[in-house]
Amino acid sequence: MRKYLFPLFVLVALCLLPVSAVAADPFKVGVIDLQRCIQDSIEGKKAKNNLQAKKDDMQKKLDVRQNKLLQIKKELEKQSMMLSMDAKQDKEKEFERQRREFKYFYDDISNQMRKAEAEVRKVLLGELETVVGDIGQKGNYTLIFERRSSGIMYLQNTVDLTDEVIKAYDLTKK
């Protein structure tokens, strides 16, 4: 329901514009796909590669801890028949402690990755917003929508500015 509110609001606002104002200036609307801008731009690809490297590094650390946990579990299973009750309980407590540490470590790594992705996305979107603003001013656009969040189901290719935004953004980074 919420995704239809913004286009509805724009439609109502357009209906309320005085006829002379609409007749004086041509109404020019553009649409961009920010997700594609992020994925296809040079800076977006760099950011994706950096995040992937960070994720791979964290995955290696996670794998080391997971293997350690599995090793403790195997030892516990092998030795459970031979250990006294106290020794068996100590091993089980150690396993549970290691399992909790692994869970905390996993949660911490997941949070770090989410924060890193959000930070990169925030920076890229801020830079793209500037580029879109410049294109909007130079092209005398009245409105520029983001394709995915505005609920647009169809548009003519002539108003899709995504490729232009990607090119302009890449030029600002050279």
Protein Blocks (a to p, Z undefined) as FASTA:
>chain_A
ZZmmmmmmmmmmmmmpcfklmmmpccddddddfklmmmmmmklmmmmmmmmmmmmmmmmm
mmmmmmmmmmmmmmmmmmmmmpcfklmmmmmmmmmmmmmmmmmmmmmmmmmmmmmmmmmm
mmmmmmmmmmmmmmmmmnopabdcdfklnopabdcfklmcklmmmmmmmmmmZZ
